[in-house]
Amino acid sequence: MDQKAINVIRNLALDIMQNSGAGHPGITMSSAPILYTLFTKNLNINPAVTDWINRDRFVMSAGHGSELLYATMFLCGYSLMLDDLKQYRKYDSKTPGHPTLGITPGVDLTTGLSGEGLATAVGMALAEKIYESKYNYKSKGLFDKVKLGKLFDYYTYVLVGDGDLMEGVSYEAASFAGTYGLSKLIVLYDANNVSVDGSLSKTFTEDVLSRFSSLGWDTHLVKNGNSVGEIDRAIKKAKQTTKPSIIKINTVLGDGLKNQGDSILHNKPLSKEVLNEYKEKIGAGQIPFTVLKEPASYIREQVVNKGIKTYDYWRNLYEEYKKILEPVQLKEIENININSFSYDMSKLDLNIDYENKELLRDSNHRVMNIIASNLYSFIGGSADLTRSTRVYLDNMGDLSATNLSGRNISFGVREHLMGAVLNGLAISGFRPFGSTYMAFSDYLKPSIRMSALMNLPVTYILTHDSITIGSEGPTHQPVEQLATLRAIPNLYVFRPADIKEVLGVWNVIVNNKIPSVISLPKTEIKAEQGTSVGEVIKGAYIAGREQAIVNAVIIATGAEVQVAKSIQVKLLHEGIDVRIISMPCMELFNVQSPSYKSELFPEGVPIFVIEFASSYGWEKFVPSSDYLFTLDRFGVSASKDDVLKYCGLDSETIIEKIKSLLK
C-alpha cells in the first residue's frame, strides 16, 4: 500500500504542474517517497490545527518542489481543495510557485534562495531548544509527585537538494547547528546527483556526509530512495542522537519517468508522451486530478488519526501545566503565535547629558538593555563584532549548547546565517536582533529580504555606517548599502541622529512587527536640542527651526544632522535662514499625509540633502542633483576630515555650494 500511496502523490503532483504549465517534475518524483514517509510515519502534526505550538516543523528548503508539497498536504488532510491545486501558480491562490508562509495552511516557512530554508530552520530548531529548557517541567527529585511530560518537544525537518548544499550558507548553518547541538534538527537530503546544468560530477564532488560529520552532525545514508522502510528507520535513528542529523537519501531525478536522470526534468513540465506513459505504467488513468480512493484514504488516515491523538494528549498536558506554571509564563506561551507587544518607551528617562558626547552605539546599548529587562523574548547578538557594535545585553548571559537561558547569541563570522537564524527565531515567537558593520550588510541581504517578505519582527543593527570611519578604507566605508536597504519593500530603515531618536526608533520597533534596520555611526554624538523621541514615528520632522523666514530646507539623517545644524548656524551669520529636517526613516515619512509634508517643506523653498552615502532615492526631494550632498563614488583610506574633503563633503565646501545655489 505504501507504494500505491506514493504513486498517488506523484500522479497528483504531476497533474498540478501539467495543469499550470510549469513546475519541477524531477524533485517531485525523487522526493515523493521521502515526504510520504515523513508525513505519514514521523511528523507530529494535526492538519486541523496548523498553529499548534508543539507541532513538528517542516521546511521545504528545496522550495521549487512545491507541487509535491501541496499534493502531499492535500492528501494528508490540510485545508486545501482540489480547486486550490488547480490554481497552482495563479493569482491569489493558496498554492504559489514556492511555499509561502501565511498563504498555504500548514506551510511553516517561506523558502527563498537555495540554502535559505536550511539556514532558517536552524533558527527554528534553536527556538525549540530554548523553549524546552525554559518551560518544560523539571523533576525535583525521586520523591517529586508531579509527573509531567514535555510541553515543548518538537522536531524541525528540512528537505534539501544539491543546490541547497552547494550554497555557502549551508556551511554556515551546519557549523552553527553543530556548535549549538541542535539535536532536533533533521535534514533530509535528496541526493539525485543532477543539477540544472547536468551531472554533479562537474561541480559538486565533495563527501557531504563527511563534511557534516566534521561539523558535529550525526550522519545517515539511505541507499535506496524508494524504500519507505529504509527512510523511516533512518529518521527514527536520527531522533535518538544528541546531535543535529543529516540523512543522505540516494534518489534518481524524475524516478519512474521514461527520461529519468535527465537534467531537463529539473524545471520543465513533462511532454504528453512521457506523462501518459507514466500514468499507464502505474494505472492512474488519463483524467487529470483523479485520486485513487484506497491509497488516498490510507495516507489521510495515518496522518489524521495520529495527529488527533497526539494533539489531544498535548492539550491535556497543557491543562496540567497551567496548574503549575506562573501566570507570566502562561502569558508568554500564549503569545508565541501572536508575537505582539505593547510597551511605551517614549517617556523613559535616560538622564541625557546635553554637554557630553557619546558613541551612538553606546546610547543604543543603553536603550537595548532597558528593552531586554522588559521584553522576555528580546534575544540576539552579532557576527563576531559585539565589542564594536555594542549590542551585548548586560547580565543576560551567553546562549550556548549548555546554557539555554542566555540572551546573547554568538553567531561567529556568519552574517548570512545570522540573518536566517533571526528569521527562524522570529517565526517561533521571539523578537530577535543581529548586528554587524553596515558595509557587511551585503552578506545579510538574502535574509533581510526574507524578513521583509514574511513580515517578521527582526531588527538588524548596522554600525560604522559612514565613510567617516576614515582610515579603514573604501572596503569598510559603506556607500551604496543604505540605498539598497531602502529599496527593499516592507522594511523600515532607521538612521537616528542622537540618543533621543534612538529611543524613538526602538519605541516604533517594539510596538510593531515590521522588520527594521538601525543604522548607527562610529562617531561620538551629543544629544541635540530640537530632536525628538515622539516625532520619529512620523519619519521626518523639524529638528532645527528657522529664525524668521525659511530661505532653504536641509534634510539630514543620522550623524549628519549635527553637521547640518552646525551649517545652519554658519549660514545664519551670512544672512541665510535655514530649516533643518531630521529624517530618521524615509519609509515612515513617505506614508505621511500631504498636509504634514507641506508643513515641513514650504512650497517654493529649495531643499538640500546631506547624507554621506549614495544619492539614490534622494532625487525626489530636490530640484536637481546639485542640491544633494551625497556620495556616488568610493572613499579613500585617510583621516575622517581628509576623506570628507576628498569627497567634497566637508562643511566648508557644502556651505559655499549652498550659498552659490541660493544666489
C-alpha positions in Angstrom: 0.0 0.0 0.0 2.9 2.4 0.6 4.0 2.2 -3.0 0.4 2.8 -4.2 0.2 5.8 -1.9 3.5 7.2 -3.2 2.2 6.8 -6.8 -1.0 8.8 -5.9 1.2 11.6 -4.5 3.4 11.6 -7.6 0.5 11.4 -10.0 -1.4 14.3 -8.3 1.8 16.5 -8.2 2.4 15.9 -11.9 -1.2 16.9 -12.7 -0.7 20.1 -10.7 2.3 21.1 -12.7 0.9 20.0 -16.1 -2.3 22.0 -15.4 -0.2 25.1 -14.7 2.2 24.6 -17.5 5.2 25.0 -15.1 6.9 23.0 -12.4 9.7 20.7 -11.4 9.0 17.0 -12.2 12.5 15.9 -11.2 12.2 16.5 -7.5 8.5 15.6 -7.5 9.4 12.0 -8.4 12.6 11.7 -6.4 11.4 13.2 -3.2 7.8 11.7 -3.1 8.9 8.7 -1.0 10.7 11.0 1.4 7.7 13.2 2.0 5.4 10.3 2.2 7.5 8.6 4.8 8.0 11.8 6.8 4.4 13.0 6.8 2.7 9.6 7.4 5.1 7.9 9.8 7.1 10.6 11.6 5.7 14.1 11.7 3.8 15.0 14.8 1.2 17.3 13.2 -2.5 17.9 13.3 -3.7 19.3 9.9 -6.7 20.8 11.6 -4.6 22.9 13.9 -1.8 24.4 11.9 -0.6 26.8 14.5 -0.2 24.2 17.3 3.0 25.4 19.0 4.3 21.8 19.7 3.8 20.6 16.2 6.8 19.3 14.2 8.0 21.8 11.7 8.7 21.0 8.1 10.8 23.3 5.8 10.9 22.6 2.1 14.3 24.3 1.6 14.2 22.8 -2.0 11.1 25.0 -2.5 11.0 24.5 -6.2 9.3 21.2 -5.4 6.2 23.0 -4.1 3.8 21.0 -6.2 4.9 17.8 -4.4 4.4 19.5 -1.1 0.9 20.7 -2.0 -0.1 17.3 -3.3 1.2 15.7 0.0 -0.5 18.2 2.2 -3.8 17.9 0.4 -3.8 14.1 0.8 -2.8 14.5 4.5 -5.9 16.5 5.3 -4.8 20.1 5.3 -7.4 22.6 4.3 -6.6 22.5 0.6 -9.2 21.6 -2.0 -8.6 20.2 -5.5 -9.6 23.6 -6.8 -6.6 25.0 -4.9 -4.3 22.6 -6.6 -5.8 23.5 -10.0 -5.0 27.2 -9.2 -1.3 26.4 -8.7 0.9 29.5 -9.5 -2.2 31.6 -10.2 -3.1 35.0 -8.7 -4.5 34.9 -5.2 -4.3 31.2 -4.8 -3.3 29.1 -1.8 -0.7 27.4 -3.9 2.0 29.8 -5.1 5.1 28.8 -7.0 7.1 28.4 -3.9 5.9 27.6 -0.3 4.8 30.8 1.3 4.2 31.5 5.0 0.6 32.7 5.7 -0.7 31.7 2.2 -0.8 27.9 2.3 -2.3 26.4 5.6 0.4 24.3 7.2 3.4 25.9 5.4 5.9 26.8 8.2 8.3 29.0 6.2 8.7 30.9 3.0 11.7 29.4 1.4 13.8 31.8 -0.7 17.1 31.3 -2.3 18.8 27.9 -2.2 20.1 27.2 1.3 18.0 29.9 2.9 15.4 27.4 4.1 18.0 25.2 5.8 19.7 28.1 7.5 16.3 29.5 8.8 15.4 26.0 10.1 18.5 26.3 12.3 16.8 29.3 14.0 13.6 27.4 14.3 15.4 24.4 15.9 17.2 26.8 18.3 13.9 28.3 19.4 12.6 24.8 20.3 15.7 24.1 22.3 15.3 27.3 24.3 11.6 26.7 24.9 12.2 23.2 26.0 14.8 24.4 28.6 12.6 27.3 29.7 9.2 25.8 30.1 9.4 22.0 30.4 8.8 20.7 33.9 12.0 19.6 35.6 11.6 16.9 38.2 12.6 17.9 41.7 13.9 14.5 42.6 12.9 11.0 43.4 10.0 11.9 45.7 8.5 14.5 43.4 4.9 13.5 42.9 4.4 15.7 39.9 4.9 13.6 36.7 4.6 15.7 33.6 5.8 15.1 30.0 7.4 17.7 27.8 5.3 20.6 26.9 7.8 21.6 24.2 9.2 18.6 22.3 9.1 19.1 18.5 11.5 18.4 15.6 12.4 20.6 12.7 12.7 18.7 9.5 14.2 20.1 6.3 14.2 18.7 2.8 17.2 19.9 0.9 18.6 19.3 -2.6 22.1 19.5 -4.1 21.6 23.2 -4.7 21.0 24.0 -1.0 24.2 22.3 0.0 26.3 23.9 -2.7 25.3 27.4 -1.5 27.8 28.8 1.1 25.1 29.5 3.7 24.7 25.7 4.2 28.2 25.5 5.6 27.5 28.4 7.9 24.2 26.7 9.0 25.8 23.3 9.6 28.6 24.8 11.5 26.4 26.8 13.8 23.9 23.9 14.4 26.7 21.6 15.3 28.2 24.0 17.7 24.9 24.6 19.4 24.0 20.9 19.5 20.6 21.3 17.8 19.6 17.7 18.2 16.0 18.2 17.0 17.1 19.4 13.6 16.9 16.6 10.9 17.9 17.3 7.3 16.7 15.0 4.6 19.0 15.3 1.6 17.6 14.3 -1.8 20.8 13.3 -3.4 19.9 12.8 -7.1 23.3 13.8 -8.5 21.9 16.1 -11.2 21.7 19.9 -11.2 20.1 22.1 -13.8 23.3 22.2 -15.9 23.8 18.5 -15.8 25.7 15.9 -13.7 27.1 17.0 -10.4 30.4 15.4 -11.3 31.2 18.7 -13.0 30.6 20.9 -9.9 29.9 19.1 -6.6 32.1 16.1 -5.8 32.6 16.5 -2.1 31.7 13.9 0.5 28.7 15.7 2.0 28.3 13.4 5.0 32.0 13.7 5.9 31.6 17.5 5.8 28.6 17.4 8.1 30.2 14.9 10.4 33.3 17.1 10.8 30.9 19.9 11.9 29.4 17.9 14.7 26.5 16.2 13.0 25.1 12.7 13.1 25.0 11.3 9.6 23.0 8.5 7.9 22.9 7.0 4.4 19.8 5.6 2.7 21.0 3.7 -0.3 17.5 3.1 -1.9 15.5 6.3 -2.1 12.3 4.4 -2.9 12.5 2.3 0.3 10.0 3.6 2.8 11.3 1.2 5.4 14.9 2.4 5.0 14.0 6.1 5.1 11.8 5.5 8.1 14.5 3.7 10.0 17.0 6.4 9.3 14.6 9.1 10.6 13.9 7.2 13.8 17.7 6.7 14.3 18.3 10.4 13.8 15.8 11.1 16.5 17.8 9.2 19.0 21.0 11.2 18.8 22.2 14.3 20.7 23.4 16.0 17.6 21.7 17.5 14.6 21.3 14.9 11.8 21.5 14.7 8.1 20.2 11.8 6.1 21.5 11.4 2.6 19.0 9.6 0.5 20.2 8.3 -2.8 17.5 9.1 -5.4 17.0 9.3 -9.1 15.9 12.6 -10.6 12.4 12.0 -12.2 12.4 8.5 -10.8 10.0 6.3 -12.8 9.7 8.5 -15.8 10.9 7.5 -19.2 13.6 10.2 -19.2 14.6 9.8 -15.6 18.0 11.3 -14.7 17.8 13.9 -17.5 18.6 17.4 -16.1 15.7 18.8 -18.2 13.4 17.4 -15.5 14.6 20.0 -13.0 12.5 22.8 -14.3 10.3 21.8 -17.3 6.9 20.1 -17.3 6.6 16.7 -18.9 5.7 16.1 -22.5 2.3 14.4 -23.0 4.1 11.3 -24.2 6.2 10.9 -21.0 3.3 11.8 -18.7 0.8 9.4 -20.4 3.4 6.6 -20.4 3.9 7.1 -16.6 0.2 7.2 -15.9 -0.3 4.0 -17.8 2.5 2.3 -16.0 1.0 3.0 -12.6 -2.6 2.5 -13.6 -3.6 6.0 -12.8 -5.9 6.7 -15.8 -5.7 9.7 -18.1 -8.2 12.0 -16.4 -6.3 14.8 -14.5 -6.8 15.2 -10.7 -8.3 11.7 -10.4 -7.2 10.3 -7.0 -7.5 6.6 -6.2 -9.6 6.3 -3.1 -8.0 3.5 -1.3 -4.4 4.7 -1.2 -5.5 8.3 -0.7 -7.6 7.3 2.3 -4.6 5.3 3.6 -2.5 8.5 3.6 -5.1 10.6 5.3 -6.0 8.1 8.0 -2.4 7.7 9.0 -1.8 11.4 9.4 -5.2 12.5 10.8 -5.7 9.7 13.3 -2.2 10.0 14.7 -2.5 13.8 14.7 -5.7 13.9 16.6 -4.4 11.5 19.2 -1.1 13.4 19.6 -2.7 16.8 19.8 -5.3 15.7 22.3 -2.6 14.3 24.5 -0.7 17.6 24.3 -3.8 19.6 25.1 -4.4 17.6 28.2 -0.8 18.0 29.2 -1.1 21.8 28.7 -4.0 21.9 31.0 -1.9 20.2 33.7 0.9 22.7 33.0 -1.5 25.5 33.6 -1.8 24.4 37.2 2.0 24.7 37.9 3.2 27.5 35.6 3.4 31.1 36.8 0.9 33.5 35.2 3.7 35.3 33.4 4.9 32.1 31.9 1.4 31.2 30.6 1.1 34.6 29.1 4.5 34.2 27.3 3.5 30.8 25.9 0.1 32.1 24.7 1.9 34.9 22.9 4.2 32.7 20.9 2.0 32.6 17.8 0.8 36.2 18.2 4.2 37.7 19.0 2.6 41.1 19.9 3.8 43.6 22.5 2.8 47.0 23.8 5.5 48.9 25.6 5.6 52.7 25.6 9.2 53.7 25.7 8.7 57.4 24.8 8.5 58.5 28.5 11.7 56.8 29.6 14.2 59.0 31.5 17.7 58.3 30.1 19.3 61.1 32.1 20.5 62.7 28.9 23.6 64.9 29.2 23.5 67.6 26.5 27.1 68.7 27.1 28.9 65.4 26.7 29.3 63.4 23.5 28.6 59.7 23.5 29.0 57.0 20.9 25.6 56.4 19.5 26.4 52.7 19.7 26.6 53.2 23.5 23.4 55.1 23.5 21.8 52.2 21.6 23.3 49.8 24.1 21.6 51.6 27.0 18.2 51.5 25.3 18.5 47.8 24.3 19.2 46.9 27.9 16.1 48.6 29.0 14.1 46.7 26.4 15.8 43.4 27.5 14.7 43.9 31.1 11.1 44.4 29.9 10.8 42.1 26.9 11.5 38.4 27.7 11.7 37.4 24.1 14.3 40.0 23.2 17.4 38.0 22.1 20.3 38.3 19.7 23.9 39.1 19.1 26.4 40.0 16.4 28.5 38.4 13.7 31.6 38.4 16.0 31.6 42.2 16.4 29.9 42.6 19.8 32.6 44.9 21.2 32.4 47.1 18.1 28.6 47.2 17.6 27.8 47.3 21.4 24.7 45.1 21.2 25.5 43.0 24.3 22.7 42.6 26.8 24.3 43.1 30.2 23.7 40.4 32.9 21.6 38.4 30.5 24.2 35.6 30.0 25.6 34.0 26.8 23.5 31.4 25.0 25.2 28.1 24.4 24.5 24.4 24.0 24.6 24.1 27.8 23.1 27.4 28.8 19.8 27.9 27.1 18.8 30.8 29.4 21.4 33.2 27.9 20.0 36.0 25.8 23.3 36.9 23.9 24.0 34.7 20.8 27.5 34.4 19.4 26.9 33.9 15.7 30.6 33.9 14.7 31.7 35.4 11.4 28.5 34.2 9.7 26.4 37.2 8.7 24.1 35.3 6.3 23.5 32.6 8.8 22.8 35.2 11.5 20.0 36.8 9.5 18.5 33.4 8.7 18.6 32.3 12.3 16.9 35.6 13.4 14.1 34.8 10.9 13.7 31.3 12.4 13.6 32.7 15.9 11.1 35.4 14.9 8.8 32.8 13.2 8.9 30.9 16.5 7.8 33.9 18.7 11.0 35.7 19.6 11.9 39.4 19.0 15.4 38.9 17.8 18.2 41.3 16.7 21.5 40.9 15.0 24.4 43.2 14.3 27.4 43.8 12.1 29.1 46.7 10.2 27.0 48.4 7.6 29.5 47.5 4.8 29.0 43.9 5.7 25.2 44.1 5.3 25.6 42.7 1.8 26.2 39.3 3.3 22.8 39.7 5.1 20.7 40.8 2.2 19.1 37.4 1.3 17.9 37.1 4.9 16.8 40.7 5.3 14.8 40.3 2.1 13.1 37.2 3.6 12.4 39.1 6.9 10.6 41.7 4.8 8.8 39.2 2.6 7.5 37.2 5.7 6.9 40.4 7.7 9.0 39.1 10.6 9.8 41.4 13.6 13.6 41.2 13.2 15.9 44.1 13.9 19.2 44.5 12.2 21.7 46.9 13.9 24.3 48.0 11.4 27.1 50.2 12.7 30.1 52.1 11.2 27.6 53.4 8.7 29.5 56.2 7.0 32.7 57.0 5.1 33.7 59.0 8.2 35.2 55.8 9.7 38.2 57.1 7.7 41.4 55.1 7.7 39.7 51.7 7.4 39.5 52.5 3.7 36.9 52.0 1.0 36.4 48.3 1.7 34.8 49.2 5.0 33.3 52.5 4.1 29.6 51.9 3.1 28.4 53.9 0.1 25.5 52.0 -1.6 24.3 49.9 1.3 21.7 52.4 2.7 20.2 52.8 -0.7 19.9 49.1 -1.3 18.3 48.5 2.1 15.8 51.3 1.4 14.9 49.6 -1.9 13.6 46.5 0.0 9.8 46.7 0.4 8.3 46.4 3.8 11.5 47.3 5.7 12.0 50.3 7.9 15.5 51.7 7.6 16.2 54.0 10.6 19.1 56.4 10.8 18.8 58.1 14.2 20.6 61.4 14.9 21.1 61.1 18.7 20.1 59.2 21.8 16.6 60.7 21.7 16.0 59.4 18.2 17.5 56.0 19.2 14.8 55.8 21.9 12.1 56.9 19.4 13.3 54.2 16.9 13.1 51.4 19.4 9.6 52.7 20.5 8.4 52.2 16.9 10.1 48.8 16.6 8.9 47.2 19.8 5.3 48.2 19.2 5.2 47.0 15.6 6.1 43.8 13.7 7.7 45.2 10.6 11.3 44.2 10.2 13.8 47.1 10.7 17.3 48.2 10.2 19.0 50.6 12.6 22.0 52.5 11.1 24.5 53.8 13.6 27.8 55.8 13.2 31.1 55.2 14.7 31.5 58.8 15.8 30.6 60.3 19.1 27.5 62.5 19.1 25.9 65.0 21.5 22.2 64.9 22.2 20.8 67.6 20.0 18.4 70.4 21.1 15.4 70.1 18.8 15.5 66.3 18.2 12.5 64.3 19.5 11.6 60.8 20.7 8.0 61.1 19.7 8.4 62.5 16.2 10.4 59.6 15.0 7.2 57.7 14.2 6.5 60.3 11.5 9.7 59.5 9.7 10.8 63.2 9.5 10.2 66.4 11.5 11.7 69.8 12.1 14.8 69.4 14.2 16.1 72.9 13.8 13.7 75.8 13.2 14.5 78.9 11.2 14.8 82.2 12.9 12.3 84.1 10.7 11.7 83.3 7.0 12.8 80.0 5.6 15.3 80.6 2.8 16.2 76.9 2.4 15.5 73.4 3.9 18.2 70.9 4.7 17.2 67.3 5.1 19.8 65.2 7.1 19.9 61.8 8.6 21.9 60.2 11.4 25.2 61.8 12.4 24.8 64.3 9.5 22.0 66.0 11.5 24.7 67.6 13.7 26.6 68.6 10.6 23.5 70.2 9.2 22.8 72.1 12.4 26.4 73.4 12.5 26.0 74.6 8.9 22.6 76.2 9.9 24.4 78.4 12.4 27.1 79.4 10.0 24.7 80.2 7.2 22.6 82.4 9.6 25.7 84.6 10.1 25.7 85.0 6.3 22.0 86.1 6.3 20.7 82.7 5.1 17.9 81.3 7.3 17.7 77.5 7.1 15.3 74.9 8.5 16.7 71.5 9.4 14.7 68.4 8.9 15.8 65.2 10.5 14.6 62.2 8.5 15.3 59.1 10.6 13.1 56.9 8.5 12.3 57.7 4.8 9.7 54.8 4.7 7.6 56.3 7.6 7.8 59.8 6.1 6.6 58.5 2.7 3.3 57.4 4.2 2.5 60.7 5.9 -0.3 62.9 4.7 0.3 65.6 2.1 -0.6 68.3 4.6 2.1 67.1 7.0 4.7 67.0 4.3 3.8 70.5 3.2 4.3 71.7 6.8 7.9 70.5 6.7 8.6 71.7 3.1 7.0 75.1 2.3 6.2 75.4 -1.4 8.9 77.0 -3.5 11.6 76.8 -0.9 14.7 75.0 -2.2 15.6 71.7 -0.5 19.1 70.3 0.1 20.0 66.8 1.4 23.1 65.9 3.5 23.8 62.2 3.8 27.3 60.7 3.4 26.1 57.8 1.3 24.6 57.1 -2.2 22.3 59.7 -3.7 19.9 57.0 -4.9 16.4 57.7 -3.5 17.0 61.3 -2.6 16.4 62.8 -6.1 12.7 63.1 -5.5 13.2 65.7 -2.7 15.5 68.2 -4.5 15.3 70.4 -7.6 18.4 68.8 -9.1 21.4 66.7 -8.2 23.4 69.9 -7.4 21.3 70.1 -4.2 22.5 66.6 -3.0 25.5 66.4 -0.6 25.7 62.7 -1.0 28.3 60.2 -2.3 28.3 58.3 -5.6 31.9 57.0 -5.5 34.1 55.0 -3.2 36.1 56.7 -0.5 39.8 56.5 0.4 41.9 55.4 3.3 42.6 58.6 5.2 41.5 60.6 8.3 37.9 61.5 8.6 38.5 65.1 7.7 40.6 64.2 4.7 38.0 61.6 3.4 35.3 64.2 3.6 37.4 66.8 1.8 38.3 64.3 -0.9 34.6 63.5 -1.4 33.6 67.2 -1.3 31.5 66.7 1.8 33.4 68.9 4.3 31.3 71.7 5.9 33.2 74.5 4.1 32.5 73.0 0.7 28.8 72.4 1.5 28.3 75.9 2.8 29.9 77.5 -0.3 27.8 75.4 -2.6 24.6 76.2 -0.8 25.4 79.9 -1.0 26.1 79.7 -4.7 22.9 77.9 -5.4 20.8 80.3 -3.4 22.1 83.4 -5.2 
